Amino acid sequence: MGLLYYDDSEEPIHIDDLALAHLKVVIATKLRRNESFTVSWRHPDDDASGRSTIWLHPSIPLRFVFDEPTPPPLQQDRITAMANAANASGGITIAASDMLPGGATAVQPV
């Protein structure tokens, strides 16, 4: 289970390690270019119903925590799809299967 800490929230967003590894590459690339975008997800079935969206901007602190000490192999087509979504007005939407219970209500929707 991967964890994404957003801004000063003490509660992380729980995302599958592999999905978070791909997301990290896209986030780092976009923020390095000073490009802002959104990331959205539906809350897992075990959490309160609904969905959340966060606004990613270079001035907002982020921290990525992975369960596995070794980075997983990344799939270029998945990175490209996420990057293309980040460039669109809807931003990145994380698949429901990549969201893990316990993190859907970690941040308030932006």
Secondary structure, DSSP 8 states (H G I E B T S, - for coil): -EEEEETT-SS-EEE-HHHHHHHHHHHHHHHHTT--EEEEEE--TTS-SSEEEEEE-TTS-EEEE-SSSS-----HHHHHHHHHHHHSTT-EEE-GGGB-TT-TTSS---
